Amino acid sequence: MRLHRQLVSIAGLAFVIVLALAACHRRPAQPTFKAAVQQALQQNGLGSVTVDEDVSHNTITLGGKTQNEQDKDRAYTIAGTAAPARVIVNQISVEPAGEAHRARQIESDVDAAIRKNFKAVLLANRLERQHIQYSVKNGVLTLSGTVDSPQLKDDAQQAASSTPNVQQVVNELKVRP
């Protein structure tokens, strides 16, 4: 009986030590910037701009709409100042007053053209055998998937940047080990 109590006590002590060690080895939480970006945009009259944060990809994505290109650019600058440690992805739609439907249609057509052009660019640069997926929204071309080497990741970035009408490239490609 005494041996049993001692074993239970030792097991309990071991459990407490393991918990303490686990608490000490926790990764510090990464700071988030979403609220700061939202507040800065609000203070500058750009409250219609939406903000999403992806800590794992180190990005702040701006969405929603503005009435002109200047406000879109201003939102990008404000977000960059409020979240200097994040990559700002500017997917804001420019929709002038009274022309919102037409503007959305044009953006959709441009995004479709970017997709087709980038497919051709991948073929021209012999990158079609890599596992590159891509999406386009409001002129932002996002690359994901895997490639065989760091050089191929850079080549894909360069190819994407040279694709007509691409305003920004977000490169989330991973290099296969």
N, C-alpha and C positions, 0 to 999 in steps of 0.2 A: 504494500500500500504506500509506504513511504517512497519507494522507488518510483512508483507511478506519479505521485505528486511532484517529485523532482523533475521527472521527464516532462510533465505538463508545464511546470514553471520554466524549464529551459526552452521548450517549444514556444511558449508565450513570449519570452525574452527575445528569442531569435526572430519571431514575427515582428516585434516592435523595432528591432534593429533593421530589418529589411525595409520596413516602411520608412524609417528615418533616412536610410540611404537612398531610397527611391525619391524621396522629397528633395534631398540635396542635389540629386542629379537631374532634376527637371530642367528642360531647356527654358531659358527666359522667354516670356511671351514677346512676340514681335509687335512693335508699336503699330497701331492702325491709324490711318489718315482720313478715312471716309468722312467722319464728322467735321474735321477741320476743312476739308475741301468743300463740303456742302455749305458750311457756314460762310466761307470766303466767297463762294459763288452767290449765295443769298445776299450778302452785304454789297455785292457789286451788281445787283439787279439781274442776276442770271439764275433765278430760282427755278426756272423751267428745265434746267439741265439736270439730268439724273446722274448719280454717282454710284458705281459698284467697285468694290475692292476685292482683289484676289491675292491674298498674302502669299500663297504658294507660288504664284507666277510673278509676284512683285509688281502688280499692276493696279492702276486706278483707271477704270473705263468710264468715259463721259458719254452720255446718251441724251435722248430727248431732242429738242429742237430749238433753234434760234431763227430769227428773221433775216439774218445776214451773215456773211462770211467773217466780218470784223468781230461780231459777238462770239462766233465759234472759236476764232483765234484767241480772243481775250479769255474765254473760258479755259482754254488749253494752258495759257500762260499763268492764270490764277491758280489752276490746279497744280501746276508744276512748282509754284512757289509754296503752296500749302502742303505739298507732299513731295519734298525734294528727294526722298529716298525711293520713290516709286516711278515706274515707267508709266507715262500718261498715254492712254489709248483714246484718241478723239473720234468717237463714232457719232458725233452730233450731226443731226440732219438740218440743213439750211432750208427753211421753208418761208419764203417771203409772204407777207400778208396778202390774202386773196389768191395765192398761187400754190398753196400747200399740196394739193392733189397733183398738180403738174410737176412740182419739185420732187415729190416722192417717186413719181413715175420715171423722171429723168435719172434720179439716183439709182433706182432699180435697174434701169437700162445700163448705166455706167458700171454698176457692180457686176452685171452679167457679162459685159464686155471685158472687164478685168479678169474674171474667171476664165473666159476663153483665151484671152491673151496670155495669161500666166501658164495655162496648160501648154500652149505653143512654146513659151519660153523654157519650160521644163524640158520639153523635147529637144529644143535647139541647143540647150546646155547639157544634154545627156544626163539629166537628173531624174528621168521618168522611172528608173529602176529603184530609186530610193523610196522609202516609205513616207512620202511627204503628203500630208493632207493639208488642205487650205480652205479658208472661208473668207468671204468679203462682206463688209458692211460699211456703207457710206464712205467708200474709198480706202478703208483700212483692210489690208491683206494680212491675215493671221496664218502663220505656218505652224503646223504641229506634226508629230510623228517622229520618225527616226531616220538618221543617215549614218553612213559608214565611217565618217571621219570629221574632224573639226573643219578641215578644208572644204568638204562638201556642205557643211552647215553654212560657212561663209559664202560659198558659191550660190547657195539657194537664197540667202539674204540679198546678195548683189543682184541676182536675177529678178527677185521680187521687186527690189527698188527700181529696177530699170523698166518694169512693166508699165505701159502707158496708163495714165489716169490714177495710178496708185499714189495716195497722199501720205500713207504711213504703212510701215511694215512692223508687225509684232512677230518676232522669231522665237517660238517656243519649241523648236526642234531639239531633240536629244541625240547625242552621239552614242551609237551602240558600243558597248564595251568589247 
